[in-house]
Amino acid sequence: MLKQRLMTPGPTPVPEETLLELAKPVTFHRSGQFRAILAEVLEDLKYVYCTKNLVLPLTCSGTGAMEAAITSTGVPGDKAICLISGRWGERWRNISKAFGLIPIEITVPYGKSVSPAQLEAALKEHPDAKIVCCTLSETATGARNDIKAFGAILKDKPQILIVDAISGLGVMECRTDDWGVDMCVTGSQKALMLPAGLAFISVSDKAWKLIDANTQQKSFYFDLKKYRDNLKNNDTPFTPANTLIKALKHSLKMLRAEGIENTWARHARMGKACRAGLSAMNLKLLAEDPVDGLTVAWVPEGVDGTEILTRLEKGYGVKVAGGQDTLKGKIIRVAHMGYMDMFDVLTAVSAIEMVLVEMGHKLEPGAGIAAAQKSLTSGIKAKA
């Protein structure tokens, strides 16, 4: 018998208490009881977001919230500066195109991050752009972008900053208000420790001014003004995923109990250890400035990347992710976000090491797990 360990960058493991809530009977969503729960959940989300702004709940995936951000602020013919460092940056471009906006693509090779200087240059060339879209944690490559610097650049400019923080919020530092993020999107199946089905978006006063001025709203379900109006009574304009919202209450309480800065530190520690472990196995990391929620490494030359995934899952019960699109079969992505700890990282590193030995990759057996353990113990002080 193998214990199954889910270490993909979405979905991620769900805490037992949260799962137990999902097992309870379904209740009516248009009730005072549910409205009270929704209000509590949204208040706790503000804590995770580091914002005083309204956080809107959407019953959809993170992509739905990304679409809502575009359709609520832009109209056909508007320019959207899209900072692209991977597949999810490309999604901003694709959504913009779908709704008639003109995407201004600022693209860097996979593994690299968009620089603040590139954003400044794009704004200088396209001062009439209305929005800037970017990604905090590029899940396809493991690269992080400097959202704080982007926000500082846009502070006194008319453009709003829209951030995909779907795999970054609750993982790495993201100070929505202090960094000048006008719209911040996340999903439930990452660090929020919940199954997929919910998305959230925070909206600043600057963004609301743009939304309210948009008289050509091209969406019905994703009209954010409807959500704002209904939240005045702690309600939603359309049927909410009320069972997920009730369960999210438990996961958010766990995050509040740990403390958001401690949560960031835990993920940073796990990320450092995983990178150390994979590097010690002679694997080359993809991202130059890596995120804390997942580690992405190139598959060694001569090794079948798809076979690695199969052997990890069937032989060791460890489910990690491979590459997508042009990176399919070329990389492995090991998640360490949400309901995970250092022992999950050690398990994943150990399993990857054993699979690579089986497949003939040259490494010193035990080197990966030793490097990860050394990283994790580097800050531990001896106790009497």
C-alpha positions, 0 to 999 in steps of 0.5 A: 500500500502506498500513501498518496501525496499530492504535490502539484501546483493545484489542486493542493492538499486540503486540511482534514477539518476543511474536508469534514466541513465539506462532508456536512449536509448542504444548507440554503445559501440565501439565509442569514446564517450563510450571509454571516459566514460569507462576511467572516470569510471575506474579512479573513481574506482581506487579512491574507490579501493584506488589503482594506479593499473589498474582496469579491467572491466568484464561483469559477476558476481563477481564469474567470476572475482574470476575465472579470478583471479585463471585462470590467475595466477594458473595452474593445480598442483599449491597450492592455500592457501584458507582462509575460514570463510564462503560460499564465502571463500569456493568458492575460494576453489571450483574454485581452484579445478575446474581448477586443483589447489590444495587448501590448506584449512584454515577453521574456524567455521562460525562466526569466522575470519581467524587469521593472525597466521593461514596464517603464519602457512599455509605458513610455511607448504606450502612455495611452494604455489603460491597464497593466496585467502581470503575474506574481508567481508564474506557475508554468516556470516557477519565476517570480515577478517584482510586483512591488516595483511594478506598483511603485512605477504605476503609483502616480500614473493613470493605468491600473495594476492587475495581478494574477496571484492565483498561485502566490497569494498566501505563499509569498509576500504580497502586500496588496495595498502597500504595493499599489495592486489595484486588482488582485486575483486568486483561486481556492485550490492553491494556498487557500487549501480548498478544492477548485471552484472559487475565485476572489478579486480585490478591487482598489478605489482607483480600479473602481473609478475605471470600472464605474466609468466603463459604460460598455461592460461586455459581461453579464455574470462577471459584472463586478458592480453587481457583486459590489452591490450585493455585498452591501448585504453580504450576499452574491448576485448569483448562486455561490458555491456555499459549501466551499465558502463554508469550508474555506472558513476553516482553512482561513482560520488556520492561516490567521492562526499561523500568521501571514508572515509566518506562512510566507516564511514557511513557504520560503523555507520549503522552497529553499530546501526543495531547490537545494535537494534537486540541485544536489541531484544535478538537476538544473533549475528553470527559474532565475528568481524562483517563487516559494510555492513550487520548484521547477527543474529541467529533466536531465538529458536522456531521461524521459520526463513523462516516465519520471512522473509515472514512476513517482506516482505509481512507484512512490505515491508522489504526484508532481506535475510536468511541463505544459505546452512547449515544456511538456516532457521537459520539466518537473514541477514540485509544489510546496504550497498550502497544507504542506510542511518540511516533511512533505518536501523531504518525501518528494525529494527522496522519491525523485532521487530514487526514481532518477537512480532507477532511470540511470541518471548520474547522481550520488545517492542520498545527496539530494535528501542530505542537501534538503535536510541541511537546508531545513536544519540550517536555522535550527539551534541546539536545545538543552 
